[in-house]
């Protein structure tokens, strides 16, 4: 059985309707599998729109029952989900506003995804009471990919619908993440943060949390194998690459299902194997990303004032990551490898460690490798830039951010000079090299501002930490940032700018655990 795309546009209204969000439509107007119910509907609801939606729901229920292999009801609810009651009745709940907000293909894809779970899904490997924070996010992503692969193997053509619905959901989530994180921070601070402070804290985090990026990567790999998002945090990309084999083992169909569907024993065996892989292979990598987000949220909850060192370091890290991205566009293998290392170093710059210095050293090695392939003035400039990076890595390891900043700025200027030389020779990638150099120079400038702020004693936060800071920029009250050194407590970490405190703190819902 093959299905093709036959819906492409959102439901259109034949007559104007007073402005109202789709969620304002009364839930009672959406009754799956019935004729349109017009009685008792609020006057502002367009009857034609209501009739179209009701007809669509009827089609979705018929499709759900066919694909889920049994009678299944489609009912309105707060979120999309699939449930089996104690008496064996199967139900798919949908969000009414989504059916008018998005195209009809979206509704088809969502119902297919839930029908796939009903047809091939197994019980959760961990109960809600015992599974660790964030485990459900990982388990749900893997289960969606696993059951989606089985459905697509059995019914060719369904993957496109499910993938489009997943892309729409991810895009919507990313667009509204800052708003949702602000609300989480307000809730978890219990009155210690104003809304403005919570918004500022959410803005400092800026990006989608790493563990959610990993879940997105799981779905990206399911939709388009071998093509990870170029904007992934380097630590997330590395975690995905390390676990790619395990991920496919957990989610790929055990055989072609077009001619013969999975037997119950096969389905149970594959489901059990997938849960074991999630628990033993994927979760350890995922957990490290979750714990990193907890640390980031703890720092954000400190409510540091504008111009504080951590903000400048975050900006420096962003510039360094952008420099890495530009190098990856040059088309040269050594420069692309150098760019990857710069991205990794940039992602770690707010919490420098030995790995940060190692990444800069590896970037320098790849720059030198490129220089050896391009003898002459270009080789000399590449060597100078590489030497600057190595010196910067050394200064970071010795917790001297001011000197490290100076070396980064000089390395950036060296790369810009190298770009001019490349342009004169008509070499490929000159423009990207120039932009990489500019971004690296800006990274050094931001790091310099961070070191100046630290020296001026601007490391004070507004959080609830219990340990007084020590080292350059020490403060005298609770919640102060420590200078170079280690944090006391059960989870010690070395590196500049670590805090003193009691160790692990919980963030809001494990970094907006969705």
C-alpha positions as CSV (number, residue, x, y, z in Angstrom):
1,X,0.0,0.0,0.0
2,X,1.4,3.4,-1.0
3,X,0.1,6.7,-0.2
4,X,1.0,10.1,-1.7
5,X,0.6,13.7,-0.7
6,X,-2.8,14.9,-1.4
7,X,-3.3,17.7,1.1
8,X,-1.0,20.7,0.9
9,X,-2.6,23.8,2.3
10,X,-4.1,24.8,5.6
11,X,-7.9,25.0,5.9
12,X,-9.0,28.2,4.3
13,X,-12.0,30.3,5.5
14,X,-14.7,31.1,3.0
15,X,-15.8,34.1,5.0
16,X,-14.0,36.6,7.3
17,X,-13.8,35.8,10.9
18,X,-13.1,38.0,13.9
19,X,-9.4,37.8,14.9
20,X,-8.9,35.0,17.4
21,X,-6.2,32.5,17.9
22,X,-6.9,29.0,16.7
23,X,-6.9,27.8,20.2
24,X,-10.0,29.9,20.9
25,X,-12.1,27.5,18.8
26,X,-14.4,25.5,21.2
27,X,-13.2,22.0,21.6
28,X,-16.8,20.7,21.4
29,X,-16.8,21.8,17.7
30,X,-14.3,19.0,17.0
31,X,-15.9,15.5,17.2
32,X,-14.0,12.8,15.5
33,X,-15.9,10.4,13.2
34,X,-19.2,12.3,13.2
35,X,-21.0,14.7,11.0
36,X,-20.4,18.4,11.7
37,X,-22.0,19.4,15.0
38,X,-23.2,22.9,14.6
39,X,-25.5,23.3,17.7
40,X,-24.1,25.3,20.5
41,X,-21.1,26.6,18.6
42,X,-20.0,30.1,19.4
43,X,-21.1,32.6,16.7
44,X,-17.5,33.7,15.7
45,X,-16.7,30.2,14.4
46,X,-17.1,30.0,10.6
47,X,-19.6,27.1,9.9
48,X,-17.8,26.3,6.7
49,X,-14.5,26.1,8.5
50,X,-16.0,23.9,11.2
51,X,-17.5,21.6,8.6
52,X,-14.2,21.2,6.8
53,X,-12.4,20.5,10.0
54,X,-15.0,17.9,11.1
55,X,-14.8,16.2,7.7
56,X,-11.0,16.1,8.1
57,X,-11.3,14.6,11.5
58,X,-13.6,11.9,10.1
59,X,-10.9,11.1,7.5
60,X,-8.2,11.0,10.1
61,X,-10.2,8.6,12.3
62,X,-10.8,6.2,9.4
63,X,-7.1,6.4,8.5
64,X,-6.0,5.9,12.2
65,X,-8.1,2.8,12.5
66,X,-6.8,1.4,9.3
67,X,-3.1,2.0,10.0
68,X,-3.2,1.2,13.7
69,X,-4.8,-2.2,12.9
70,X,-7.9,-1.9,15.0
71,X,-10.7,0.4,16.1
72,X,-9.3,3.6,17.4
73,X,-10.9,6.9,18.4
74,X,-9.6,10.3,17.6
75,X,-10.5,12.8,20.3
76,X,-9.5,16.4,21.2
77,X,-7.0,17.0,24.0
78,X,-4.2,19.2,25.3
79,X,-1.5,17.4,23.3
80,X,-1.0,14.8,20.6
81,X,-0.8,11.3,22.2
82,X,-1.7,7.7,21.8
83,X,-3.2,5.7,24.7
84,X,-4.6,2.2,25.4
85,X,-7.2,2.0,28.2
86,X,-7.5,-0.9,30.6
87,X,-10.4,-2.3,28.6
88,X,-8.3,-2.3,25.4
89,X,-9.8,0.8,23.7
90,X,-7.2,2.8,21.7
91,X,-7.4,6.6,21.6
92,X,-5.4,9.2,19.7
93,X,-5.8,12.7,21.1
94,X,-5.1,15.8,19.0
95,X,-4.7,19.5,19.6
96,X,-7.7,21.2,17.8
97,X,-5.8,24.4,17.1
98,X,-3.2,22.5,15.1
99,X,-5.7,21.4,12.5
100,X,-6.5,24.9,11.5
101,X,-3.0,26.4,12.1
102,X,-1.1,23.9,9.9
103,X,-1.7,22.1,6.6
104,X,-3.9,19.0,6.3
105,X,-0.7,17.0,5.7
106,X,0.4,17.9,9.2
107,X,-2.6,16.3,10.7
108,X,-2.1,13.2,8.5
109,X,1.5,13.0,9.6
110,X,0.6,13.3,13.3
111,X,-2.1,10.7,13.1
112,X,0.3,8.3,11.2
113,X,3.0,8.8,13.9
114,X,0.5,8.0,16.7
115,X,-0.9,5.1,14.7
116,X,2.6,3.8,14.3
117,X,3.1,3.9,18.1
118,X,-0.3,2.1,18.5
119,X,0.7,-0.6,15.9
120,X,4.3,-1.1,16.9
121,X,4.9,0.6,20.2
122,X,6.0,-1.3,23.3
123,X,5.8,-0.3,27.0
124,X,8.1,2.3,28.4
125,X,11.4,0.9,29.7
126,X,11.2,3.1,32.9
127,X,8.1,4.1,34.8
128,X,7.3,7.8,35.3
129,X,8.2,7.4,38.9
130,X,11.7,5.9,38.4
131,X,13.1,7.2,35.1
132,X,15.8,9.9,35.5
133,X,15.1,13.5,34.6
134,X,15.3,13.9,30.8
135,X,15.1,10.2,30.1
136,X,11.6,10.5,28.6
137,X,12.8,13.0,26.0
138,X,15.4,10.6,24.7
139,X,13.1,7.6,24.9
140,X,10.3,9.4,23.0
141,X,12.6,10.5,20.2
142,X,14.1,7.0,19.7
143,X,10.6,5.5,19.9
144,X,9.3,7.9,17.3
145,X,12.1,7.1,14.9
146,X,11.8,3.3,15.6
147,X,8.0,3.1,15.0
148,X,8.2,5.6,12.2
149,X,10.7,3.4,10.4
150,X,8.5,0.4,10.8
151,X,5.4,2.2,9.5
152,X,7.4,3.6,6.5
153,X,8.7,0.1,5.7
154,X,5.2,-1.4,5.8
155,X,3.4,1.5,4.1
156,X,5.8,3.2,1.6
157,X,5.0,6.9,1.3
158,X,4.0,7.5,5.0
159,X,7.5,8.7,6.0
160,X,7.1,12.0,4.1
161,X,3.9,12.8,6.1
162,X,5.4,11.9,9.5
163,X,8.7,13.7,8.7
164,X,6.9,16.9,7.7
165,X,4.9,16.9,10.9
166,X,8.1,16.3,13.0
167,X,9.8,19.2,11.2
168,X,6.8,21.5,11.9
169,X,6.8,20.6,15.6
170,X,10.5,21.1,16.0
171,X,10.4,24.5,14.2
172,X,7.5,25.6,16.4
173,X,9.3,24.5,19.5
174,X,12.5,26.3,18.6
175,X,10.6,29.5,17.9
176,X,8.9,29.5,21.2
177,X,11.7,28.0,23.3
178,X,12.8,31.4,24.8
179,X,9.3,32.2,25.9
180,X,8.8,28.8,27.5
181,X,12.2,28.9,29.2
182,X,11.4,32.3,30.7
183,X,8.2,30.9,32.2
184,X,10.1,27.9,33.6
185,X,12.7,30.2,35.2
186,X,10.0,32.3,36.8
187,X,8.3,29.2,38.1
188,X,11.5,27.6,39.5
189,X,12.9,30.8,41.0
190,X,9.8,31.1,43.3
191,X,9.7,34.8,43.2
192,X,13.4,35.6,43.4
193,X,13.5,36.6,39.7
194,X,11.4,39.3,38.0
195,X,10.1,38.6,34.6
196,X,12.7,40.9,33.1
197,X,15.5,39.0,34.9
198,X,14.1,35.7,33.8
199,X,14.0,36.9,30.2
200,X,17.6,38.1,30.4
201,X,18.6,34.8,31.9
202,X,16.8,32.9,29.0
203,X,18.5,35.2,26.5
204,X,22.0,34.4,28.0
205,X,21.4,30.7,27.2
206,X,20.4,31.7,23.7
207,X,20.3,28.3,22.0
208,X,18.2,25.2,22.2
209,X,19.6,23.0,25.1
210,X,22.1,20.5,24.1
211,X,20.1,17.4,25.2
212,X,17.1,18.7,23.1
213,X,19.5,19.2,20.2
214,X,20.5,15.6,20.6
215,X,16.8,14.5,20.4
216,X,16.4,16.7,17.4
217,X,19.4,15.0,15.9
218,X,17.8,11.6,16.4
219,X,14.8,12.8,14.4
220,X,16.9,14.4,11.8
221,X,18.9,11.2,11.3
222,X,15.6,9.3,11.0
223,X,14.3,11.8,8.3
224,X,17.5,12.2,6.4
225,X,20.2,9.7,7.4
226,X,23.8,10.9,7.3
227,X,22.9,14.6,7.2
228,X,23.2,16.2,10.7
229,X,22.3,19.8,11.1
230,X,25.4,22.1,10.6
231,X,24.3,24.3,13.5
232,X,24.4,21.6,16.2
233,X,26.6,22.3,19.2
234,X,29.9,20.5,18.7
235,X,29.5,18.5,21.8
236,X,26.1,17.3,20.6
237,X,27.5,16.4,17.1
238,X,30.2,14.4,18.8
239,X,27.7,12.6,21.0
240,X,25.5,11.8,18.0
241,X,28.5,10.5,16.0
242,X,29.6,8.3,18.8
243,X,26.2,6.7,19.2
244,X,25.1,6.7,15.5
245,X,25.6,2.9,15.2
246,X,23.7,2.2,18.4
247,X,20.9,4.6,17.3
248,X,20.4,2.8,14.0
249,X,20.5,-0.6,15.7
250,X,17.6,0.7,18.0
251,X,15.5,2.3,15.3
252,X,16.0,0.5,11.9
253,X,13.4,-2.0,10.8
254,X,14.7,-5.6,11.3
255,X,13.7,-6.5,7.7
256,X,11.6,-5.3,4.8
257,X,7.9,-5.2,5.9
258,X,6.1,-4.5,2.6
259,X,5.3,-8.1,1.9
260,X,4.9,-9.4,5.5
261,X,4.4,-7.3,8.6
262,X,6.2,-7.9,11.9
263,X,5.0,-10.9,13.8
264,X,4.1,-10.1,17.5
265,X,7.1,-11.9,18.7
266,X,9.4,-9.9,16.4
267,X,7.8,-6.7,17.5
268,X,8.2,-7.4,21.1
269,X,11.8,-8.5,20.6
270,X,12.7,-5.3,18.7
271,X,11.0,-3.1,21.2
272,X,12.8,-4.7,24.1
273,X,16.2,-4.4,22.3
274,X,15.6,-0.7,21.5
275,X,14.8,0.0,25.2
276,X,18.0,-1.8,26.3
277,X,20.1,0.2,23.8
278,X,18.6,3.5,25.0
279,X,19.3,2.6,28.6
280,X,22.8,1.2,28.2
281,X,24.3,3.0,25.2
282,X,22.5,6.2,24.5
283,X,21.5,7.4,27.9
284,X,25.0,7.8,29.3
285,X,25.9,10.2,26.5
286,X,22.6,12.0,26.8
287,X,22.9,12.4,30.5
288,X,26.2,14.3,30.2
289,X,24.3,16.8,28.0
290,X,21.5,17.1,30.5
291,X,23.9,17.8,33.3
292,X,25.7,20.4,31.3
293,X,22.4,22.2,30.8
294,X,21.7,22.1,34.6
295,X,25.0,23.9,35.1
296,X,24.2,26.4,32.4
297,X,20.8,27.1,33.9
298,X,22.3,27.5,37.4
299,X,24.6,30.1,36.0
300,X,21.7,31.8,34.2
301,X,19.7,31.9,37.4
302,X,22.6,33.9,39.0
303,X,21.1,36.9,37.2
304,X,24.4,38.5,36.4
305,X,24.3,42.1,35.4
306,X,25.0,43.3,31.9
307,X,28.7,43.3,31.1
308,X,29.5,40.5,33.6
309,X,32.4,38.2,32.5
310,X,30.3,35.2,31.7
311,X,28.3,37.2,29.2
312,X,31.4,38.4,27.5
313,X,32.8,34.9,27.4
314,X,29.6,33.6,26.0
315,X,29.9,36.3,23.2
316,X,33.5,35.3,22.7
317,X,32.5,31.6,22.4
318,X,29.8,32.5,19.8
319,X,32.4,34.4,17.7
320,X,34.8,31.6,17.9
321,X,32.2,29.1,16.9
322,X,31.2,31.3,13.9
323,X,34.9,31.5,12.9
324,X,34.9,27.7,12.9
325,X,31.8,27.6,10.7
326,X,33.4,29.9,8.2
327,X,36.5,27.7,7.9
328,X,34.3,24.7,7.3
329,X,32.9,26.5,4.2
330,X,36.3,26.8,2.5
331,X,36.2,23.4,0.9
332,X,39.7,22.5,2.2
333,X,39.8,19.3,4.4
334,X,42.4,20.6,6.8
335,X,40.6,24.0,7.2
336,X,37.3,22.2,7.7
337,X,38.9,20.1,10.5
338,X,40.3,23.2,12.1
339,X,36.9,24.8,11.9
340,X,35.4,21.9,13.8
341,X,37.9,22.2,16.5
342,X,37.3,25.9,16.8
343,X,33.6,25.3,17.1
344,X,34.3,22.9,19.9
345,X,36.5,25.3,21.7
346,X,34.0,28.1,21.3
347,X,31.2,26.0,22.8
348,X,33.3,25.4,25.9
349,X,34.7,28.9,26.4
350,X,32.3,29.9,29.2
351,X,33.6,26.9,31.2
352,X,37.3,26.5,30.0
353,X,38.9,23.2,30.6
354,X,41.8,21.1,29.3
355,X,39.5,20.0,26.4
356,X,39.2,23.7,25.3
357,X,43.0,24.1,25.0
358,X,43.3,20.7,23.3
359,X,40.7,21.8,20.7
360,X,42.6,25.0,20.0
361,X,45.9,23.0,19.7
362,X,44.2,20.6,17.2
363,X,42.9,23.6,15.2
364,X,46.5,24.9,15.1
365,X,47.8,21.6,13.8
366,X,45.2,21.6,11.0
367,X,46.1,25.1,10.1
368,X,49.8,24.1,9.8
369,X,48.8,21.1,7.7
370,X,47.0,23.5,5.3
371,X,50.1,25.7,5.3
372,X,52.3,22.8,4.3
373,X,50.0,22.2,1.3
374,X,50.3,25.8,0.3
375,X,54.0,26.8,0.4
376,X,55.1,30.4,0.3
377,X,53.7,33.5,2.1
378,X,50.4,31.7,2.8
379,X,52.3,29.0,4.7
380,X,54.0,31.6,6.8
381,X,50.8,33.4,7.7
382,X,49.1,30.1,8.5
383,X,52.0,29.1,10.7
384,X,51.8,32.4,12.6
385,X,48.1,32.0,13.2
386,X,48.6,28.4,14.4
387,X,51.3,29.6,16.8
388,X,49.0,32.2,18.2
389,X,46.3,29.6,18.8
390,X,48.8,27.3,20.6
391,X,49.9,30.2,22.8
392,X,46.3,31.1,23.5
393,X,45.6,27.4,24.5
394,X,48.6,27.6,26.8
395,X,47.4,30.8,28.5
396,X,43.9,29.3,29.0
397,X,45.4,26.3,30.7
398,X,47.3,28.7,33.0
399,X,44.1,30.6,33.7
400,X,45.3,33.8,32.1
401,X,42.4,35.0,29.9
402,X,43.9,38.4,29.2
403,X,46.9,36.9,27.5
404,X,44.8,34.3,25.8
405,X,42.5,37.1,24.4
406,X,45.5,38.9,23.0
407,X,46.7,35.8,21.2
408,X,43.2,35.1,19.7
409,X,43.0,38.7,18.4
410,X,46.5,38.4,16.8
411,X,45.5,35.0,15.3
412,X,42.4,36.6,13.9
413,X,44.4,39.3,12.2
414,X,46.8,36.7,10.8
415,X,43.9,34.9,9.2
416,X,42.6,38.1,7.7
417,X,46.1,38.8,6.2
418,X,46.1,35.2,5.0
419,X,42.7,35.8,3.3
420,X,44.2,38.8,1.4
421,X,47.1,36.6,0.2
422,X,44.6,33.9,-0.9
423,X,42.6,36.4,-2.8
424,X,45.6,37.7,-4.6
425,X,46.4,34.1,-5.7
426,X,42.8,33.4,-6.6
427,X,42.6,30.6,-4.1
428,X,39.3,29.1,-3.1
429,X,37.9,30.1,0.3
430,X,39.5,33.6,0.7
431,X,36.2,35.2,1.6
432,X,35.4,32.6,4.3
433,X,38.9,32.9,5.6
434,X,38.5,36.7,6.0
435,X,35.3,36.3,7.9
436,X,36.8,33.6,10.1
437,X,39.6,35.9,11.0
438,X,37.2,38.8,11.8
439,X,35.2,36.5,14.0
440,X,38.3,35.2,15.8
441,X,39.5,38.8,16.4
442,X,36.1,39.7,17.8
443,X,36.2,36.6,20.0
444,X,39.6,37.8,21.4
445,X,38.1,41.3,22.0
446,X,35.1,39.9,23.9
447,X,37.4,37.7,26.0
448,X,39.6,40.7,26.8
449,X,36.5,42.5,28.1
450,X,35.6,39.5,30.2
451,X,39.1,39.5,31.7
452,X,38.9,43.2,32.5
453,X,35.5,42.8,34.1
454,X,36.9,39.9,36.2
455,X,39.8,42.0,37.3
456,X,37.5,44.9,38.3
457,X,35.6,42.6,40.6
458,X,32.5,42.3,38.5
459,X,32.0,38.7,39.2
460,X,29.1,39.1,41.6
461,X,25.8,37.2,40.9
462,X,22.4,37.5,42.3
463,X,21.9,33.8,42.9
464,X,21.6,31.6,45.9
465,X,25.1,30.1,46.0
466,X,26.5,29.4,49.5
467,X,30.2,29.7,48.9
468,X,32.1,33.0,48.7
469,X,34.3,33.4,45.6
470,X,38.0,33.4,45.8
471,X,40.7,34.6,43.4
472,X,40.7,37.6,41.0
473,X,37.4,39.4,41.1
474,X,36.3,37.9,44.5
475,X,33.2,39.2,46.2
476,X,32.1,39.3,49.8
477,X,28.5,38.1,49.6
478,X,26.6,34.9,48.7
479,X,26.4,33.9,45.1
480,X,29.7,35.4,44.1
481,X,31.7,33.9,41.3
482,X,35.0,32.4,42.2
483,X,38.1,33.2,40.2
484,X,40.5,30.6,38.8
485,X,40.3,27.4,40.8
486,X,37.9,24.6,41.7
487,X,34.4,24.5,43.1
488,X,33.9,22.7,46.3
489,X,31.2,20.2,46.6
490,X,30.3,16.8,45.3
491,X,30.9,17.6,41.7
492,X,34.2,19.4,41.4
493,X,35.4,20.9,38.2
494,X,38.6,22.7,37.5
495,X,39.0,25.7,35.3
496,X,38.7,29.5,35.5
497,X,35.6,31.1,36.7
498,X,34.1,28.1,38.6
499,X,31.8,28.8,41.5
500,X,32.0,27.7,45.1
501,X,28.9,26.0,46.3
502,X,27.3,22.8,47.4
503,X,27.7,21.0,44.0
504,X,24.8,20.0,41.9
505,X,21.7,22.2,41.5
506,X,18.5,21.4,39.7
507,X,17.4,23.5,36.8
508,X,13.9,24.1,35.7
509,X,12.5,20.8,34.5
510,X,16.0,19.6,33.5
511,X,16.6,22.4,31.1
512,X,13.0,22.7,29.9
513,X,12.5,19.0,29.8
514,X,9.8,18.7,27.2
